[in-house]
């Protein structure tokens, strides 16, 4: 399957200078696998531009308690890589939203590297984020991304050197994930995020010149998103979205409430964007 190739690049090209890109992280199968496709449709209708589907893992060392919790819920319900590929295929039947798989290398190695990237490509996956596989450390992964035309997306952080940022930019395709704070994932106070981002983004901008930049980690509100993404192409929200879902699930209208939350993240609480229909 080749029709999915280039979705991420087309998105940034089409929205350049128009509005900030919003990428949302959702643990695959959370809060329940049967709801994933309907939830994704709601997220897209509410302003999501990119979907990052987390591949749950039993030992998520870089994740804070929120994503650890979501991973455990998904694993307890039997979510595994083949079921995630099925989810991506189902999403593709309804949507052209770019889908990026994000997770740790251990389950990928257990599945088989070539088999994983082949299935990911066939399902309609556009990109891959493997935080524990930095550029240059695993040439086989880089080669398979090229073979199956899946965008390798890498991370830069406040403690990344300028020379290393340039290397990461050369190794990435689609966008570069700018981690606004050091430490594990999780929503943080707006002040903490703002203090960490000050000066860091300009450093990123000097060194990441080939790819768009999305900034994430710690964003929990529209105000946070506006503040930290002023000099980037957009922002990423993960823990705050999962925390919201946890607060409303399984209410009968939890999906529509989640859509309202997402619209607030992108457009503000008093946004005039219409609620999604259907």
C-alpha positions as CSV (number, residue, x, y, z in Angstrom):
1,X,0.0,0.0,0.0
2,X,1.5,3.4,-1.0
3,X,-1.5,5.8,-0.9
4,X,-0.8,6.8,2.7
5,X,2.7,8.1,1.9
6,X,3.2,11.8,2.2
7,X,0.2,12.6,4.4
8,X,2.2,14.3,7.1
9,X,4.2,16.4,4.5
10,X,1.0,17.4,2.7
11,X,-0.6,18.4,6.0
12,X,2.2,20.8,6.9
13,X,2.3,22.2,3.3
14,X,-1.5,22.8,3.2
15,X,-1.6,24.5,6.6
16,X,1.6,26.5,6.4
17,X,0.9,30.0,7.8
18,X,-2.8,29.2,8.4
19,X,-3.2,27.7,11.9
20,X,-1.2,25.7,14.4
21,X,-1.1,21.9,13.8
22,X,-2.5,19.9,16.8
23,X,-1.3,16.4,17.2
24,X,-3.0,14.3,19.8
25,X,-1.5,11.2,21.6
26,X,-3.9,8.4,22.5
27,X,-2.9,5.1,23.9
28,X,-4.3,2.5,21.4
29,X,-7.3,0.7,22.8
30,X,-7.8,3.2,25.7
31,X,-10.3,3.5,27.3
32,X,-11.7,0.5,25.4
33,X,-10.7,-1.0,22.0
34,X,-14.2,-1.0,20.6
35,X,-14.5,2.8,20.9
36,X,-11.2,3.7,19.3
37,X,-12.4,4.4,15.8
38,X,-15.4,6.4,17.0
39,X,-13.2,8.4,19.3
40,X,-10.6,9.1,16.6
41,X,-13.4,10.3,14.3
42,X,-14.5,12.7,17.0
43,X,-11.0,13.9,17.7
44,X,-10.5,14.7,14.0
45,X,-13.8,16.5,13.7
46,X,-12.9,18.5,16.7
47,X,-9.6,19.8,15.3
48,X,-7.0,17.1,15.6
49,X,-4.6,17.2,12.6
50,X,-2.3,14.2,13.5
51,X,-3.1,11.2,15.6
52,X,-0.3,9.5,17.6
53,X,-1.4,6.1,18.6
54,X,0.6,4.8,21.6
55,X,1.6,1.1,21.5
56,X,1.0,0.0,25.1
57,X,4.0,-1.6,26.8
58,X,4.3,-3.2,30.3
59,X,7.4,-1.3,31.3
60,X,7.0,2.3,29.9
61,X,10.1,3.9,31.6
62,X,9.7,7.3,30.0
63,X,6.0,7.7,30.7
64,X,4.4,9.3,33.7
65,X,1.6,7.8,35.7
66,X,-1.2,8.9,33.3
67,X,0.1,7.1,30.2
68,X,1.3,4.2,32.4
69,X,-2.3,3.9,33.6
70,X,-3.7,4.0,30.0
71,X,-1.2,1.4,28.9
72,X,-2.2,-0.9,31.7
73,X,-5.9,-0.5,30.9
74,X,-5.2,-1.3,27.2
75,X,-3.0,-4.3,27.9
76,X,-5.5,-5.7,30.4
77,X,-8.1,-5.6,27.6
78,X,-5.8,-7.6,25.3
79,X,-4.5,-4.8,23.0
80,X,-1.4,-6.0,21.1
81,X,0.4,-4.9,17.9
82,X,-1.9,-6.8,15.5
83,X,-5.0,-5.3,17.1
84,X,-3.4,-1.9,16.7
85,X,-2.7,-2.5,13.0
86,X,-6.4,-3.4,12.7
87,X,-7.4,-0.1,14.4
88,X,-5.3,1.8,11.9
89,X,-6.9,0.0,9.0
90,X,-10.4,0.8,10.5
91,X,-9.4,4.5,10.9
92,X,-8.2,4.5,7.3
93,X,-11.7,3.3,6.1
94,X,-13.1,6.6,7.5
95,X,-10.3,9.1,7.6
96,X,-7.2,10.5,5.9
97,X,-5.7,11.8,9.2
98,X,-2.0,11.1,9.4
99,X,-1.4,8.3,11.9
100,X,1.9,7.9,13.8
101,X,2.6,4.9,16.0
102,X,4.6,5.7,19.1
103,X,6.2,3.4,21.6
104,X,9.1,1.4,22.7
105,X,11.4,-0.8,20.6
106,X,10.9,-4.0,22.8
107,X,7.5,-5.0,21.4
108,X,8.7,-4.2,17.9
109,X,11.7,-6.4,18.3
110,X,9.6,-9.2,19.7
111,X,7.2,-8.9,16.7
112,X,10.0,-8.9,14.2
113,X,11.4,-5.7,12.7
114,X,10.6,-6.3,9.1
115,X,7.2,-7.8,9.9
116,X,6.3,-4.8,12.0
117,X,7.2,-2.2,9.5
118,X,5.5,-4.1,6.7
119,X,2.3,-4.5,8.6
120,X,2.5,-0.8,9.7
121,X,2.8,0.3,6.1
122,X,0.0,-2.0,4.9
123,X,-2.4,-0.8,7.6
124,X,-1.9,2.9,6.6
125,X,0.5,4.1,9.2
126,X,2.4,7.3,8.2
127,X,5.1,7.7,10.8
128,X,6.8,6.1,13.8
129,X,8.2,7.5,17.0
130,X,10.5,5.2,19.0
131,X,11.9,7.4,21.8
132,X,14.4,4.8,22.9
133,X,15.9,4.4,19.3
134,X,17.9,7.6,18.7
135,X,19.2,8.3,15.2
136,X,22.3,6.3,14.4
137,X,21.8,3.7,17.1
138,X,19.7,1.3,15.1
139,X,20.5,1.3,11.4
140,X,18.0,-1.5,10.7
141,X,15.1,0.7,11.8
142,X,16.3,3.5,9.6
143,X,16.6,1.2,6.7
144,X,13.1,-0.2,7.2
145,X,11.6,3.2,7.5
146,X,13.0,3.9,4.0
147,X,12.0,0.6,2.6
148,X,8.4,0.9,3.7
149,X,8.2,4.7,3.4
150,X,7.3,5.3,7.0
151,X,8.4,8.7,8.4
152,X,10.9,8.4,11.2
153,X,10.1,11.1,13.8
154,X,12.8,11.9,16.4
155,X,12.8,14.0,19.5
156,X,14.9,16.9,20.7
157,X,15.0,18.1,24.3
158,X,16.4,21.0,26.3
159,X,19.5,19.0,27.0
160,X,20.1,18.1,23.3
161,X,23.3,19.7,21.9
162,X,23.0,21.9,18.8
163,X,25.2,19.5,16.8
164,X,22.9,16.6,17.8
165,X,19.8,18.6,16.9
166,X,21.2,19.0,13.4
167,X,21.8,15.2,13.2
168,X,18.2,14.5,14.4
169,X,16.9,16.9,11.8
170,X,18.7,15.1,9.1
171,X,17.5,11.7,10.3
172,X,13.8,12.8,10.7
173,X,11.0,13.0,8.2
174,X,7.6,14.4,8.7
175,X,8.4,16.6,11.7
176,X,10.7,16.8,14.7
177,X,9.1,16.3,18.2
178,X,10.3,19.0,20.5
179,X,10.1,17.9,24.1
180,X,9.5,21.1,26.1
181,X,10.6,19.8,29.4
182,X,13.0,17.1,30.6
183,X,11.6,14.1,32.5
184,X,8.8,11.7,32.0
185,X,5.6,12.5,30.2
186,X,2.7,14.2,32.0
187,X,0.7,17.4,32.1
188,X,2.5,20.1,34.0
189,X,1.7,23.6,35.2
190,X,1.8,26.3,32.5
191,X,4.5,28.2,34.3
192,X,6.8,25.1,34.4
193,X,6.3,24.6,30.6
194,X,6.8,28.3,29.8
195,X,10.0,28.6,31.9
196,X,11.4,25.5,30.2
197,X,10.5,26.6,26.7
198,X,11.9,30.1,27.0
199,X,15.1,30.2,24.9
200,X,14.9,26.6,24.0
201,X,12.7,27.0,20.9
202,X,15.1,29.5,19.4
203,X,17.9,27.0,19.8
204,X,15.8,24.4,18.1
205,X,14.9,26.8,15.3
206,X,18.6,27.5,14.6
207,X,19.4,23.9,14.2
208,X,16.2,22.1,13.0
209,X,15.8,23.6,9.5
210,X,14.7,20.7,7.3
211,X,11.5,19.6,9.2
212,X,8.6,21.3,10.8
213,X,8.6,21.3,14.6
214,X,5.8,20.3,17.0
215,X,6.3,20.9,20.7
216,X,4.9,18.7,23.4
217,X,5.0,17.4,27.0
218,X,3.1,19.3,29.6
219,X,0.5,21.1,27.5
220,X,-2.9,20.9,29.2
221,X,-4.8,24.0,28.0
222,X,-5.3,26.3,25.0
223,X,-3.2,29.0,26.8
224,X,-0.4,26.5,27.2
225,X,-0.6,25.5,23.5
226,X,-0.5,29.1,22.4
227,X,2.4,30.0,24.6
228,X,4.7,27.1,23.8
229,X,3.9,26.8,20.0
230,X,4.3,30.5,19.1
231,X,7.5,29.8,17.2
232,X,6.7,26.3,16.0
233,X,4.3,24.8,13.5
234,X,2.1,23.3,16.3
235,X,1.8,21.4,19.5
236,X,1.2,17.9,20.9
237,X,-1.1,16.9,23.7
238,X,-1.2,13.5,25.4
239,X,-1.5,13.2,29.1
240,X,-4.1,16.0,29.4
241,X,-6.3,14.2,26.8
242,X,-6.0,10.9,28.6
243,X,-6.8,12.5,32.0
244,X,-9.9,14.1,30.5
245,X,-11.1,10.8,29.1
246,X,-10.5,9.2,32.4
247,X,-12.7,11.8,34.1
248,X,-15.7,11.3,31.7
249,X,-15.6,7.6,30.7
250,X,-17.9,5.7,30.7
251,X,-20.6,8.4,30.8
252,X,-22.9,8.0,27.8
253,X,-21.7,11.2,26.2
254,X,-18.0,10.7,27.0
255,X,-16.9,10.9,23.4
256,X,-18.7,14.1,22.7
257,X,-17.4,15.6,25.9
258,X,-13.9,14.6,24.8
259,X,-14.6,16.4,21.4
260,X,-15.5,19.6,23.3
261,X,-12.3,19.3,25.4
262,X,-10.2,19.0,22.2
263,X,-11.9,22.0,20.5
264,X,-11.1,23.9,23.7
265,X,-7.4,22.9,23.4
266,X,-7.2,24.1,19.8
267,X,-9.5,27.1,19.7
268,X,-10.0,28.2,23.3
269,X,-12.8,27.7,25.7
270,X,-14.9,30.4,24.0
271,X,-14.2,29.1,20.5
272,X,-16.7,29.7,17.8
273,X,-15.8,26.6,15.9
274,X,-19.0,24.6,15.2
275,X,-19.4,21.3,17.1
276,X,-18.9,18.3,14.9
277,X,-22.0,16.8,13.4
278,X,-22.8,13.1,13.3
